[in-house]
Amino acid sequence: MVLLVIKSKEDYFCIKDGEYHKCHIDKASVYPLDKIDTVRSHIDNLIKIGEEDASLYKLTISEEPCNI
């Protein structure tokens, strides 16, 4: 599974109610690949408000049974 996320240096972004909040990966907003235009729009908005390091990252997630 591949998902898109917005990252700035070591932080990720959570986008809720039109507001941007820096967070750890476990709270980050993630998007499927078909939402690339939405993600790019968010990045443009972040750059406009001074988050110049905001950039697009691809998360690749694999799934397998865990027998711990």
All heavy atoms as TSV, in Angstrom:
chain	resi	resn	atom	element	x	y	z
A	1	MET	N	N	0.850	-1.164	0.000
A	1	MET	CA	C	0.000	0.000	0.000
A	1	MET	C	C	0.900	1.233	0.000
A	1	MET	O	O	1.875	1.300	0.733
A	1	MET	CB	C	-0.901	0.005	1.234
A	1	MET	CG	C	-1.751	1.250	1.358
A	1	MET	SD	S	-2.715	1.340	2.891
A	1	MET	CE	C	-3.780	-0.054	2.677
A	2	VAL	N	N	0.551	2.203	-0.805
A	2	VAL	CA	C	1.302	3.444	-0.877
A	2	VAL	C	C	0.387	4.597	-0.500
A	2	VAL	O	O	-0.740	4.706	-1.012
A	2	VAL	CB	C	1.884	3.662	-2.284
A	2	VAL	CG1	C	2.602	4.994	-2.371
A	2	VAL	CG2	C	2.832	2.524	-2.658
A	3	LEU	N	N	0.848	5.438	0.410
A	3	LEU	CA	C	0.096	6.605	0.863
A	3	LEU	C	C	0.972	7.837	0.762
A	3	LEU	O	O	2.194	7.745	0.783
A	3	LEU	CB	C	-0.362	6.420	2.307
A	3	LEU	CG	C	-1.307	5.261	2.569
A	3	LEU	CD1	C	-1.467	5.040	4.061
A	3	LEU	CD2	C	-2.658	5.510	1.921
A	4	LEU	N	N	0.336	8.993	0.671
A	4	LEU	CA	C	1.042	10.265	0.621
A	4	LEU	C	C	0.928	10.973	1.957
A	4	LEU	O	O	-0.100	10.887	2.631
A	4	LEU	CB	C	0.445	11.154	-0.476
A	4	LEU	CG	C	0.458	10.565	-1.879
A	4	LEU	CD1	C	-0.330	11.459	-2.820
A	4	LEU	CD2	C	1.877	10.379	-2.369
A	5	VAL	N	N	1.989	11.688	2.321
A	5	VAL	CA	C	2.027	12.421	3.573
A	5	VAL	C	C	2.845	13.690	3.341
A	5	VAL	O	O	3.685	13.745	2.439
A	5	VAL	CB	C	2.628	11.534	4.698
A	5	VAL	CG1	C	4.070	11.227	4.444
A	5	VAL	CG2	C	2.418	12.116	6.054
A	6	ILE	N	N	2.592	14.709	4.151
A	6	ILE	CA	C	3.348	15.951	4.060
A	6	ILE	C	C	4.283	16.020	5.260
A	6	ILE	O	O	3.862	15.846	6.402
A	6	ILE	CB	C	2.423	17.177	4.033
A	6	ILE	CG1	C	1.448	17.075	2.868
A	6	ILE	CG2	C	3.244	18.465	3.933
A	6	ILE	CD1	C	0.327	18.103	2.896
A	7	LYS	N	N	5.552	16.299	4.972
A	7	LYS	CA	C	6.578	16.304	6.006
A	7	LYS	C	C	7.382	17.592	5.925
A	7	LYS	O	O	7.565	18.162	4.860
A	7	LYS	CB	C	7.496	15.099	5.804
A	7	LYS	CG	C	8.479	14.872	6.904
A	7	LYS	CD	C	9.241	13.567	6.696
A	7	LYS	CE	C	10.230	13.394	7.836
A	7	LYS	NZ	N	11.038	12.195	7.672
A	8	SER	N	N	7.862	18.048	7.084
A	8	SER	CA	C	8.747	19.203	7.166
A	8	SER	C	C	9.857	18.856	8.141
A	8	SER	O	O	9.612	18.718	9.344
A	8	SER	CB	C	7.981	20.435	7.655
A	8	SER	OG	O	8.844	21.533	7.803
A	9	LYS	N	N	11.050	18.668	7.624
A	9	LYS	CA	C	12.195	18.221	8.417
A	9	LYS	C	C	11.826	16.924	9.134
A	9	LYS	O	O	11.556	15.934	8.477
A	9	LYS	CB	C	12.667	19.308	9.363
A	9	LYS	CG	C	13.168	20.538	8.627
A	9	LYS	CD	C	13.657	21.597	9.570
A	9	LYS	CE	C	14.103	22.804	8.755
A	9	LYS	NZ	N	14.424	23.942	9.563
A	10	GLU	N	N	11.755	16.928	10.454
A	10	GLU	CA	C	11.445	15.708	11.206
A	10	GLU	C	C	9.964	15.574	11.555
A	10	GLU	O	O	9.552	14.560	12.112
A	10	GLU	CB	C	12.280	15.646	12.485
A	10	GLU	CG	C	13.775	15.606	12.243
A	10	GLU	CD	C	14.199	14.407	11.414
A	10	GLU	OE1	O	13.713	13.292	11.681
A	10	GLU	OE2	O	15.011	14.595	10.481
A	11	ASP	N	N	9.175	16.594	11.270
A	11	ASP	CA	C	7.755	16.595	11.624
A	11	ASP	C	C	6.864	16.264	10.426
A	11	ASP	O	O	7.240	16.464	9.282
A	11	ASP	CB	C	7.341	17.973	12.147
A	11	ASP	CG	C	8.017	18.335	13.451
A	11	ASP	OD1	O	8.030	17.479	14.351
A	11	ASP	OD2	O	8.519	19.465	13.560
A	12	TYR	N	N	5.672	15.799	10.745
A	12	TYR	CA	C	4.642	15.540	9.753
A	12	TYR	C	C	3.518	16.539	10.005
A	12	TYR	O	O	3.515	17.229	11.021
A	12	TYR	CB	C	4.116	14.111	9.882
A	12	TYR	CG	C	5.170	13.082	9.565
A	12	TYR	CD1	C	6.079	12.676	10.530
A	12	TYR	CD2	C	5.260	12.536	8.300
A	12	TYR	CE1	C	7.064	11.741	10.236
A	12	TYR	CE2	C	6.233	11.598	7.994
A	12	TYR	CZ	C	7.132	11.208	8.966
A	12	TYR	OH	O	8.097	10.293	8.673
A	13	PHE	N	N	2.550	16.595	9.105
A	13	PHE	CA	C	1.431	17.501	9.296
A	13	PHE	C	C	0.120	16.743	9.439
A	13	PHE	O	O	-0.158	15.800	8.704
A	13	PHE	CB	C	1.303	18.482	8.122
A	13	PHE	CG	C	2.312	19.583	8.162
A	13	PHE	CD1	C	3.497	19.489	7.462
A	13	PHE	CD2	C	2.087	20.712	8.933
A	13	PHE	CE1	C	4.438	20.496	7.512
A	13	PHE	CE2	C	3.026	21.736	8.994
A	13	PHE	CZ	C	4.203	21.620	8.279
A	14	CYS	N	N	-0.655	17.187	10.407
A	14	CYS	CA	C	-2.041	16.766	10.570
A	14	CYS	C	C	-2.882	17.928	10.059
A	14	CYS	O	O	-2.668	19.077	10.454
A	14	CYS	CB	C	-2.340	16.500	12.038
A	14	CYS	SG	S	-4.084	16.161	12.356
A	15	ILE	N	N	-3.812	17.631	9.182
A	15	ILE	CA	C	-4.668	18.665	8.613
A	15	ILE	C	C	-6.096	18.376	9.059
A	15	ILE	O	O	-6.663	17.341	8.742
A	15	ILE	CB	C	-4.560	18.670	7.080
A	15	ILE	CG1	C	-3.100	18.879	6.683
A	15	ILE	CG2	C	-5.464	19.737	6.481
A	15	ILE	CD1	C	-2.763	18.457	5.286
A	16	LYS	N	N	-6.633	19.317	9.854
A	16	LYS	CA	C	-7.970	19.114	10.411
A	16	LYS	C	C	-8.700	20.443	10.438
A	16	LYS	O	O	-8.167	21.443	10.935
A	16	LYS	CB	C	-7.863	18.532	11.822
A	16	LYS	CG	C	-9.186	18.129	12.409
A	16	LYS	CD	C	-8.996	17.388	13.707
A	16	LYS	CE	C	-10.344	16.958	14.239
A	16	LYS	NZ	N	-10.230	16.228	15.483
A	17	ASP	N	N	-9.913	20.445	9.922
A	17	ASP	CA	C	-10.752	21.649	9.898
A	17	ASP	C	C	-10.037	22.835	9.250
A	17	ASP	O	O	-10.151	23.972	9.704
A	17	ASP	CB	C	-11.207	22.022	11.314
A	17	ASP	CG	C	-12.041	20.925	11.963
A	17	ASP	OD1	O	-12.770	20.227	11.231
A	17	ASP	OD2	O	-11.951	20.776	13.190
A	18	GLY	N	N	-9.271	22.547	8.191
A	18	GLY	CA	C	-8.578	23.602	7.465
A	18	GLY	C	C	-7.352	24.165	8.163
A	18	GLY	O	O	-6.786	25.150	7.709
A	19	GLU	N	N	-6.943	23.555	9.261
A	19	GLU	CA	C	-5.768	24.018	10.000
A	19	GLU	C	C	-4.654	22.981	9.890
A	19	GLU	O	O	-4.909	21.788	9.776
A	19	GLU	CB	C	-6.113	24.248	11.466
A	19	GLU	CG	C	-7.100	25.373	11.678
A	19	GLU	CD	C	-7.373	25.647	13.146
A	19	GLU	OE1	O	-6.702	25.030	14.000
A	19	GLU	OE2	O	-8.257	26.462	13.427
A	20	TYR	N	N	-3.425	23.482	9.945
A	20	TYR	CA	C	-2.244	22.635	9.828
A	20	TYR	C	C	-1.523	22.580	11.171
A	20	TYR	O	O	-1.244	23.603	11.766
A	20	TYR	CB	C	-1.299	23.206	8.757
A	20	TYR	CG	C	-1.945	23.312	7.399
A	20	TYR	CD1	C	-2.481	24.517	6.964
A	20	TYR	CD2	C	-2.025	22.206	6.570
A	20	TYR	CE1	C	-3.087	24.618	5.706
A	20	TYR	CE2	C	-2.631	22.292	5.319
A	20	TYR	CZ	C	-3.150	23.504	4.899
A	20	TYR	OH	O	-3.748	23.582	3.673
A	21	HIS	N	N	-1.238	21.355	11.605
A	21	HIS	CA	C	-0.548	21.156	12.875
A	21	HIS	C	C	0.604	20.190	12.662
A	21	HIS	O	O	0.432	19.139	12.032
A	21	HIS	CB	C	-1.492	20.568	13.924
A	21	HIS	CG	C	-2.726	21.376	14.140
A	21	HIS	ND1	N	-2.742	22.483	14.948
A	21	HIS	CD2	C	-3.979	21.258	13.627
A	21	HIS	CE1	C	-3.952	23.005	14.939
A	21	HIS	NE2	N	-4.716	22.281	14.136
A	22	LYS	N	N	1.775	20.532	13.195
A	22	LYS	CA	C	2.900	19.602	13.143
A	22	LYS	C	C	2.672	18.493	14.158
A	22	LYS	O	O	2.123	18.730	15.235
A	22	LYS	CB	C	4.213	20.326	13.425
A	22	LYS	CG	C	4.649	21.208	12.275
A	22	LYS	CD	C	6.000	21.821	12.550
A	22	LYS	CE	C	6.427	22.665	11.365
A	22	LYS	NZ	N	7.722	23.319	11.600
A	23	CYS	N	N	3.100	17.281	13.792
A	23	CYS	CA	C	2.875	16.136	14.666
A	23	CYS	C	C	3.879	15.031	14.340
A	23	CYS	O	O	4.681	15.160	13.423
A	23	CYS	CB	C	1.447	15.617	14.487
A	23	CYS	SG	S	1.096	15.022	12.820
A	24	HIS	N	N	3.795	13.938	15.086
A	24	HIS	CA	C	4.576	12.736	14.803
A	24	HIS	C	C	3.823	11.911	13.769
A	24	HIS	O	O	2.634	12.131	13.511
A	24	HIS	CB	C	4.798	11.921	16.072
A	24	HIS	CG	C	5.646	12.626	17.081
A	24	HIS	ND1	N	7.006	12.755	16.936
A	24	HIS	CD2	C	5.321	13.265	18.232
A	24	HIS	CE1	C	7.480	13.440	17.948
A	24	HIS	NE2	N	6.487	13.756	18.764
A	25	ILE	N	N	4.476	10.935	13.217
A	25	ILE	CA	C	3.896	10.145	12.145
A	25	ILE	C	C	2.580	9.459	12.541
A	25	ILE	O	O	1.692	9.290	11.715
A	25	ILE	CB	C	4.906	9.113	11.589
A	25	ILE	CG1	C	4.381	8.522	10.284
A	25	ILE	CG2	C	5.239	8.070	12.639
A	25	ILE	CD1	C	5.401	7.724	9.515
A	26	ASP	N	N	2.421	9.105	13.807
A	26	ASP	CA	C	1.206	8.395	14.224
A	26	ASP	C	C	-0.049	9.268	14.194
A	26	ASP	O	O	-1.165	8.752	14.245
A	26	ASP	CB	C	1.382	7.764	15.603
A	26	ASP	CG	C	1.645	8.774	16.693
A	26	ASP	OD1	O	2.266	9.815	16.422
A	26	ASP	OD2	O	1.237	8.507	17.838
A	27	LYS	N	N	0.099	10.582	14.058
A	27	LYS	CA	C	-1.045	11.494	13.989
A	27	LYS	C	C	-1.148	12.196	12.629
A	27	LYS	O	O	-2.031	13.004	12.403
A	27	LYS	CB	C	-0.940	12.570	15.078
A	27	LYS	CG	C	-0.907	12.021	16.480
A	27	LYS	CD	C	-2.225	11.413	16.848
A	27	LYS	CE	C	-2.158	10.945	18.305
A	27	LYS	NZ	N	-3.303	10.167	18.689
A	28	ALA	N	N	-0.227	11.897	11.718
A	28	ALA	CA	C	-0.164	12.580	10.425
A	28	ALA	C	C	-1.379	12.262	9.549
A	28	ALA	O	O	-1.920	11.158	9.590
A	28	ALA	CB	C	1.100	12.177	9.689
A	29	SER	N	N	-1.773	13.240	8.766
A	29	SER	CA	C	-2.810	13.028	7.760
A	29	SER	C	C	-2.177	12.286	6.594
A	29	SER	O	O	-1.111	12.671	6.111
A	29	SER	CB	C	-3.369	14.363	7.274
A	29	SER	OG	O	-4.021	15.041	8.331
A	30	VAL	N	N	-2.814	11.221	6.155
A	30	VAL	CA	C	-2.317	10.439	5.023
A	30	VAL	C	C	-3.386	10.383	3.942
A	30	VAL	O	O	-4.579	10.468	4.231
A	30	VAL	CB	C	-1.893	9.010	5.438
A	30	VAL	CG1	C	-0.712	9.054	6.376
A	30	VAL	CG2	C	-3.042	8.265	6.073
A	31	TYR	N	N	-2.932	10.247	2.705
A	31	TYR	CA	C	-3.835	10.302	1.554
A	31	TYR	C	C	-3.489	9.206	0.559
A	31	TYR	O	O	-2.312	8.895	0.357
A	31	TYR	CB	C	-3.689	11.651	0.840
A	31	TYR	CG	C	-4.019	12.825	1.710
A	31	TYR	CD1	C	-3.056	13.408	2.524
A	31	TYR	CD2	C	-5.310	13.344	1.743
A	31	TYR	CE1	C	-3.362	14.483	3.339
A	31	TYR	CE2	C	-5.628	14.424	2.553
A	31	TYR	CZ	C	-4.644	14.987	3.346
A	31	TYR	OH	O	-4.943	16.046	4.159
A	32	PRO	N	N	-4.494	8.661	-0.115
A	32	PRO	CA	C	-4.208	7.714	-1.196
A	32	PRO	C	C	-3.621	8.468	-2.392
A	32	PRO	O	O	-3.746	9.700	-2.496
A	32	PRO	CB	C	-5.588	7.127	-1.522
A	32	PRO	CG	C	-6.556	8.163	-1.078
A	32	PRO	CD	C	-5.923	8.863	0.090
A	33	LEU	N	N	-2.983	7.731	-3.275
A	33	LEU	CA	C	-2.326	8.351	-4.430
A	33	LEU	C	C	-3.268	9.172	-5.301
A	33	LEU	O	O	-2.853	10.170	-5.891
A	33	LEU	CB	C	-1.648	7.277	-5.286
A	33	LEU	CG	C	-0.415	6.625	-4.667
A	33	LEU	CD1	C	0.097	5.507	-5.570
A	33	LEU	CD2	C	0.667	7.639	-4.424
A	34	ASP	N	N	-4.528	8.791	-5.364
A	34	ASP	CA	C	-5.455	9.536	-6.230
A	34	ASP	C	C	-5.825	10.913	-5.674
A	34	ASP	O	O	-6.509	11.687	-6.340
A	34	ASP	CB	C	-6.703	8.720	-6.548
A	34	ASP	CG	C	-7.569	8.421	-5.343
A	34	ASP	OD1	O	-7.131	8.655	-4.197
A	34	ASP	OD2	O	-8.701	7.931	-5.548
A	35	LYS	N	N	-5.341	11.255	-4.494
A	35	LYS	CA	C	-5.575	12.575	-3.891
A	35	LYS	C	C	-4.344	13.480	-4.019
A	35	LYS	O	O	-4.207	14.453	-3.277
A	35	LYS	CB	C	-5.957	12.428	-2.413
A	35	LYS	CG	C	-7.252	11.694	-2.189
A	35	LYS	CD	C	-8.416	12.490	-2.726
A	35	LYS	CE	C	-9.723	11.779	-2.418
A	35	LYS	NZ	N	-10.858	12.474	-2.965
A	36	ILE	N	N	-3.482	13.192	-4.972
A	36	ILE	CA	C	-2.250	13.952	-5.151
A	36	ILE	C	C	-2.519	15.444	-5.341
A	36	ILE	O	O	-1.783	16.283	-4.817
A	36	ILE	CB	C	-1.404	13.382	-6.316
A	36	ILE	CG1	C	-0.059	14.094	-6.428
A	36	ILE	CG2	C	-2.145	13.457	-7.631
A	36	ILE	CD1	C	0.905	13.795	-5.348
A	37	ASP	N	N	-3.579	15.815	-6.054
A	37	ASP	CA	C	-3.883	17.236	-6.259
A	37	ASP	C	C	-4.237	17.920	-4.940
A	37	ASP	O	O	-3.830	19.057	-4.699
A	37	ASP	CB	C	-5.012	17.409	-7.278
A	37	ASP	CG	C	-4.590	17.008	-8.684
A	37	ASP	OD1	O	-3.381	17.051	-8.987
A	37	ASP	OD2	O	-5.473	16.653	-9.486
A	38	THR	N	N	-4.973	17.243	-4.094
A	38	THR	CA	C	-5.311	17.774	-2.772
A	38	THR	C	C	-4.053	17.981	-1.935
A	38	THR	O	O	-3.884	19.024	-1.300
A	38	THR	CB	C	-6.269	16.811	-2.034
A	38	THR	OG1	O	-7.466	16.683	-2.796
A	38	THR	CG2	C	-6.591	17.294	-0.635
A	39	VAL	N	N	-3.173	17.013	-1.951
A	39	VAL	CA	C	-1.935	17.099	-1.173
A	39	VAL	C	C	-1.064	18.242	-1.683
A	39	VAL	O	O	-0.526	19.021	-0.894
A	39	VAL	CB	C	-1.173	15.757	-1.195
A	39	VAL	CG1	C	0.148	15.866	-0.452
A	39	VAL	CG2	C	-2.036	14.652	-0.596
A	40	ARG	N	N	-0.945	18.366	-2.981
A	40	ARG	CA	C	-0.144	19.463	-3.541
A	40	ARG	C	C	-0.735	20.822	-3.171
A	40	ARG	O	O	0.006	21.776	-2.911
A	40	ARG	CB	C	-0.030	19.306	-5.049
A	40	ARG	CG	C	0.917	18.195	-5.440
A	40	ARG	CD	C	1.160	18.153	-6.919
A	40	ARG	NE	N	2.172	17.155	-7.222
A	40	ARG	CZ	C	2.147	16.392	-8.296
A	40	ARG	NH1	N	1.180	16.513	-9.180
A	40	ARG	NH2	N	3.111	15.516	-8.509
A	41	SER	N	N	-2.045	20.911	-3.131
A	41	SER	CA	C	-2.698	22.157	-2.716
A	41	SER	C	C	-2.373	22.479	-1.258
A	41	SER	O	O	-2.089	23.631	-0.916
A	41	SER	CB	C	-4.212	22.028	-2.904
A	41	SER	OG	O	-4.875	23.163	-2.446
A	42	HIS	N	N	-2.387	21.467	-0.399
A	42	HIS	CA	C	-2.011	21.673	1.001
A	42	HIS	C	C	-0.561	22.140	1.112
A	42	HIS	O	O	-0.252	23.039	1.907
A	42	HIS	CB	C	-2.201	20.393	1.814
A	42	HIS	CG	C	-3.617	20.062	2.122
A	42	HIS	ND1	N	-4.511	20.954	2.681
A	42	HIS	CD2	C	-4.316	18.900	1.963
A	42	HIS	CE1	C	-5.675	20.368	2.842
A	42	HIS	NE2	N	-5.587	19.127	2.416
A	43	ILE	N	N	0.325	21.548	0.339
A	43	ILE	CA	C	1.732	21.955	0.371
A	43	ILE	C	C	1.870	23.410	-0.065
A	43	ILE	O	O	2.584	24.188	0.565
A	43	ILE	CB	C	2.596	21.016	-0.492
A	43	ILE	CG1	C	2.663	19.633	0.163
A	43	ILE	CG2	C	4.006	21.596	-0.676
A	43	ILE	CD1	C	3.305	18.562	-0.694
A	44	ASP	N	N	1.168	23.794	-1.124
A	44	ASP	CA	C	1.193	25.190	-1.572
A	44	ASP	C	C	0.735	26.127	-0.456
A	44	ASP	O	O	1.338	27.174	-0.221
A	44	ASP	CB	C	0.322	25.388	-2.809
A	44	ASP	CG	C	0.898	24.743	-4.061
A	44	ASP	OD1	O	2.105	24.412	-4.075
A	44	ASP	OD2	O	0.133	24.564	-5.028
A	45	ASN	N	N	-0.350	25.750	0.227
A	45	ASN	CA	C	-0.865	26.565	1.335
A	45	ASN	C	C	0.149	26.653	2.479
A	45	ASN	O	O	0.339	27.733	3.057
A	45	ASN	CB	C	-2.178	25.999	1.868
A	45	ASN	CG	C	-3.318	26.157	0.901
A	45	ASN	OD1	O	-3.288	27.005	0.015
A	45	ASN	ND2	N	-4.331	25.330	1.047
A	46	LEU	N	N	0.775	25.542	2.808
A	46	LEU	CA	C	1.777	25.538	3.882
A	46	LEU	C	C	2.950	26.447	3.538
A	46	LEU	O	O	3.428	27.205	4.394
A	46	LEU	CB	C	2.266	24.115	4.145
A	46	LEU	CG	C	1.305	23.248	4.956
A	46	LEU	CD1	C	1.611	21.773	4.765
A	46	LEU	CD2	C	1.368	23.644	6.426
A	47	ILE	N	N	3.406	26.399	2.318
A	47	ILE	CA	C	4.519	27.249	1.900
A	47	ILE	C	C	4.120	28.724	1.990
A	47	ILE	O	O	4.896	29.560	2.458
A	47	ILE	CB	C	5.005	26.855	0.495
A	47	ILE	CG1	C	5.685	25.484	0.567
A	47	ILE	CG2	C	5.948	27.915	-0.083
A	47	ILE	CD1	C	6.001	24.855	-0.772
A	48	LYS	N	N	2.881	29.035	1.607
A	48	LYS	CA	C	2.394	30.420	1.681
A	48	LYS	C	C	2.353	30.952	3.110
A	48	LYS	O	O	2.513	32.148	3.331
A	48	LYS	CB	C	1.003	30.527	1.060
A	48	LYS	CG	C	1.002	30.445	-0.439
A	48	LYS	CD	C	-0.415	30.490	-0.988
A	48	LYS	CE	C	-0.412	30.218	-2.479
A	48	LYS	NZ	N	-1.767	30.089	-3.021
A	49	ILE	N	N	2.140	30.070	4.091
A	49	ILE	CA	C	2.080	30.529	5.484
A	49	ILE	C	C	3.425	30.385	6.204
A	49	ILE	O	O	3.494	30.482	7.418
A	49	ILE	CB	C	0.944	29.834	6.282
A	49	ILE	CG1	C	1.166	28.323	6.389
A	49	ILE	CG2	C	-0.410	30.157	5.678
A	49	ILE	CD1	C	0.205	27.621	7.354
A	50	GLY	N	N	4.474	30.127	5.441
A	50	GLY	CA	C	5.811	30.131	6.022
A	50	GLY	C	C	6.437	28.781	6.296
A	50	GLY	O	O	7.550	28.714	6.808
A	51	GLU	N	N	5.740	27.714	5.984
A	51	GLU	CA	C	6.302	26.365	6.183
A	51	GLU	C	C	7.035	25.951	4.906
A	51	GLU	O	O	6.613	25.066	4.163
A	51	GLU	CB	C	5.191	25.359	6.523
A	51	GLU	CG	C	4.534	25.602	7.843
A	51	GLU	CD	C	5.429	25.289	9.031
A	51	GLU	OE1	O	6.511	24.681	8.852
A	51	GLU	OE2	O	5.044	25.653	10.154
A	52	GLU	N	N	8.158	26.615	4.661
A	52	GLU	CA	C	8.878	26.456	3.405
A	52	GLU	C	C	9.482	25.075	3.202
A	52	GLU	O	O	9.805	24.694	2.075
A	52	GLU	CB	C	9.952	27.532	3.295
A	52	GLU	CG	C	9.351	28.923	3.245
A	52	GLU	CD	C	10.371	30.026	3.452
A	52	GLU	OE1	O	11.572	29.721	3.610
A	52	GLU	OE2	O	9.946	31.187	3.460
A	53	ASP	N	N	9.640	24.300	4.264
A	53	ASP	CA	C	10.198	22.952	4.156
A	53	ASP	C	C	9.138	21.877	3.924
A	53	ASP	O	O	9.473	20.689	3.845
A	53	ASP	CB	C	10.999	22.609	5.409
A	53	ASP	CG	C	12.265	23.443	5.526
A	53	ASP	OD1	O	12.871	23.747	4.484
A	53	ASP	OD2	O	12.635	23.803	6.655
A	54	ALA	N	N	7.875	22.268	3.844
A	54	ALA	CA	C	6.809	21.292	3.628
A	54	ALA	C	C	7.004	20.618	2.272
A	54	ALA	O	O	7.176	21.285	1.252
A	54	ALA	CB	C	5.442	21.964	3.690
A	55	SER	N	N	6.998	19.290	2.280
A	55	SER	CA	C	7.199	18.568	1.030
A	55	SER	C	C	6.462	17.232	1.058
A	55	SER	O	O	6.077	16.719	2.104
A	55	SER	CB	C	8.684	18.364	0.760
A	55	SER	OG	O	9.309	17.745	1.846
A	56	LEU	N	N	6.288	16.701	-0.117
A	56	LEU	CA	C	5.542	15.474	-0.335
A	56	LEU	C	C	6.426	14.256	-0.089
A	56	LEU	O	O	7.556	14.192	-0.580
A	56	LEU	CB	C	5.028	15.463	-1.774
A	56	LEU	CG	C	4.292	14.232	-2.265
A	56	LEU	CD1	C	2.982	14.069	-1.518
A	56	LEU	CD2	C	4.029	14.354	-3.760
A	57	TYR	N	N	5.896	13.307	0.660
A	57	TYR	CA	C	6.577	12.038	0.879
A	57	TYR	C	C	5.624	10.900	0.583
A	57	TYR	O	O	4.411	11.024	0.757
A	57	TYR	CB	C	7.069	11.910	2.327
A	57	TYR	CG	C	8.393	12.576	2.553
A	57	TYR	CD1	C	8.475	13.956	2.661
A	57	TYR	CD2	C	9.557	11.826	2.651
A	57	TYR	CE1	C	9.692	14.577	2.860
A	57	TYR	CE2	C	10.784	12.447	2.855
A	57	TYR	CZ	C	10.847	13.817	2.959
A	57	TYR	OH	O	12.048	14.433	3.151
A	58	LYS	N	N	6.200	9.802	0.147
A	58	LYS	CA	C	5.433	8.593	-0.135
A	58	LYS	C	C	5.720	7.588	0.975
A	58	LYS	O	O	6.886	7.297	1.266
A	58	LYS	CB	C	5.862	8.051	-1.495
A	58	LYS	CG	C	5.200	6.774	-1.904
A	58	LYS	CD	C	5.614	6.374	-3.311
A	58	LYS	CE	C	7.055	5.929	-3.343
A	58	LYS	NZ	N	7.449	5.322	-4.629
A	59	LEU	N	N	4.684	7.077	1.596
A	59	LEU	CA	C	4.822	6.011	2.592
A	59	LEU	C	C	4.472	4.687	1.924
A	59	LEU	O	O	3.422	4.563	1.318
A	59	LEU	CB	C	3.866	6.225	3.757
A	59	LEU	CG	C	4.047	7.464	4.612
A	59	LEU	CD1	C	2.942	7.538	5.652
A	59	LEU	CD2	C	5.391	7.449	5.288
A	60	THR	N	N	5.344	3.725	2.051
A	60	THR	CA	C	5.078	2.409	1.513
A	60	THR	C	C	4.875	1.460	2.689
A	60	THR	O	O	5.777	1.292	3.514
A	60	THR	CB	C	6.246	1.934	0.627
A	60	THR	OG1	O	6.467	2.909	-0.391
A	60	THR	CG2	C	5.934	0.595	0.003
A	61	ILE	N	N	3.696	0.893	2.768
A	61	ILE	CA	C	3.327	0.061	3.905
A	61	ILE	C	C	3.104	-1.365	3.432
A	61	ILE	O	O	2.404	-1.605	2.440
A	61	ILE	CB	C	2.040	0.590	4.568
A	61	ILE	CG1	C	2.266	2.025	5.044
A	61	ILE	CG2	C	1.599	-0.318	5.715
A	61	ILE	CD1	C	1.013	2.716	5.505
A	62	SER	N	N	3.704	-2.297	4.136
A	62	SER	CA	C	3.467	-3.720	3.829
A	62	SER	C	C	2.715	-4.341	4.989
A	62	SER	O	O	2.776	-3.872	6.131
A	62	SER	CB	C	4.777	-4.433	3.556
A	62	SER	OG	O	5.573	-4.445	4.700
A	63	GLU	N	N	2.049	-5.419	4.695
A	63	GLU	CA	C	1.204	-6.079	5.693
A	63	GLU	C	C	1.538	-7.560	5.721
A	63	GLU	O	O	1.674	-8.194	4.683
A	63	GLU	CB	C	-0.253	-5.858	5.281
A	63	GLU	CG	C	-1.258	-6.434	6.186
A	63	GLU	CD	C	-2.662	-6.122	5.679
A	63	GLU	OE1	O	-2.893	-5.099	5.043
A	63	GLU	OE2	O	-3.531	-6.959	5.941
A	64	GLU	N	N	1.693	-8.084	6.930
A	64	GLU	CA	C	1.923	-9.519	7.091
A	64	GLU	C	C	1.460	-9.918	8.499
A	64	GLU	O	O	1.431	-9.093	9.395
A	64	GLU	CB	C	3.400	-9.860	6.892
A	64	GLU	CG	C	4.338	-9.195	7.854
A	64	GLU	CD	C	5.792	-9.450	7.529
A	64	GLU	OE1	O	6.246	-9.030	6.461
A	64	GLU	OE2	O	6.457	-10.073	8.382
A	65	PRO	N	N	1.118	-11.172	8.689
A	65	PRO	CA	C	0.689	-11.613	10.015
A	65	PRO	C	C	1.815	-11.446	11.031
A	65	PRO	O	O	2.990	-11.572	10.721
A	65	PRO	CB	C	0.396	-13.106	9.811
A	65	PRO	CG	C	0.204	-13.276	8.355
A	65	PRO	CD	C	1.049	-12.240	7.694
A	66	CYS	N	N	1.404	-11.169	12.250
A	66	CYS	CA	C	2.366	-10.999	13.330
A	66	CYS	C	C	2.053	-12.029	14.403
A	66	CYS	O	O	0.968	-12.035	14.984
A	66	CYS	CB	C	2.253	-9.587	13.908
A	66	CYS	SG	S	3.406	-9.265	15.235
A	67	ASN	N	N	3.008	-12.870	14.666
A	67	ASN	CA	C	2.818	-13.940	15.645
A	67	ASN	C	C	3.674	-13.707	16.878
A	67	ASN	O	O	4.443	-14.561	17.298
A	67	ASN	CB	C	3.171	-15.294	15.020
A	67	ASN	CG	C	2.253	-15.627	13.885
A	67	ASN	OD1	O	1.050	-15.407	13.984
A	67	ASN	ND2	N	2.796	-16.131	12.798
A	68	ILE	N	N	3.513	-12.557	17.476
A	68	ILE	CA	C	4.290	-12.231	18.674
A	68	ILE	C	C	3.543	-12.725	19.898
A	68	ILE	O	O	2.390	-12.567	20.060
A	68	ILE	CB	C	4.544	-10.723	18.784
A	68	ILE	CG1	C	5.379	-10.275	17.612
A	68	ILE	CG2	C	5.225	-10.391	20.085
A	68	ILE	CD1	C	5.633	-8.777	17.552
